[in-house]
Amino acid sequence: MSWCVEIDARAAPAAIGGKARSLLRLAEAGLRVPAAFAVSDRLFLALRARTPPVPRALRDASDLAALDAARAALLAALAPPDFANELDRHLDRVARGGTGARFSVRSSFAREDDGGALGAGVYESVVDVERAGVAAAIRQVLASALSPRCRPARWPTRGRTATRPSLLRQPC
């Protein structure tokens, strides 16, 4: 079971998200792009598997509290046991052996850069991250999907929507 996806011609577009698809298109057009990989939406689904549901709309304070509870639960959820090792392997590849490498952890939601559903600036990105902080930055970006600024129609529920988050990781 793979949590990380190489950004290359074999990658399923839905598995790598909007920003990563754009990066792939630039590379295919012959432009130079930074080494990167995506964390698939499977990580988000695994972290959300045992967390509270999100409200369908924000009608009152109880809906905001429910959303906050879902976000807090995602941030506290245990990562799958094999995720850390796989993440380390991919970070090694994009860092190219550099000991002081810094990384950008960017959202790459499936419809984020889709012409019919632009979502620029809705989800968080974390830049200039030390290697030791990448896993925490991943959680922060994933948790941004469970914030009031994301309209309810985009909120990822437990796999029942096409707008599940993927993440793009690249060196700074």
C-alpha positions, 0 to 999 in steps of 0.5 A, a space after each residue: 500500500 503506497 501513501 506517496 505518489 511519484 509525479 510522473 506520466 504513470 500517476 493517476 491524475 486524481 491521485 496527485 491533485 491539481 497542483 501536482 497535475 500542473 507540475 506534471 504538465 509543465 515537465 511534460 512540456 519540457 520545462 524544468 520543475 523541482 523534484 516533488 512527490 504527492 501524498 495521496 488522499 489515502 492518508 487523509 482518509 486513513 486519518 479521518 477514518 475514526 474522527 467525528 463527521 463534519 456538518 453539511 453546512 455552517 448554520 450555528 455555533 454547534 456546527 462550528 464546534 463539530 467542525 473544530 472537533 473533526 479538525 482536532 481529531 485529524 490532527 491527533 489521529 495516529 498515522 498509519 504505521 508504514 507512512 513515516 518510512 515511506 515519507 522518509 524515502 521520498 524526502 531522501 529522493 527529492 532532497 538529493 542527499 542534502 542534509 539541510 534541505 527545506 521543503 514546501 508542503 502544498 495542498 493539491 486537492 483534486 479540484 483546487 486548480 480546476 477551472 470549474 472550481 477554483 480554490 486558490 488560497 482556500 487550503 493552507 501551504 507550509 513553506 520552508 519546513 525542516 525535514 523533521 517538521 514535514 509530517 506535522 506540516 502535512 497534517 496542518 495542510 490536511 486539516 485546512 480542509 476542515 476549516 470554515 473557509 472551505 465551503 461545505 460542498 468541498 469538505 472531504 467526508 469519509 470518502 464520499 466526495 471527489 474533493 479529497 486532499 492530496 499534498 505536493 511536497 517539494 524542496 524550497 
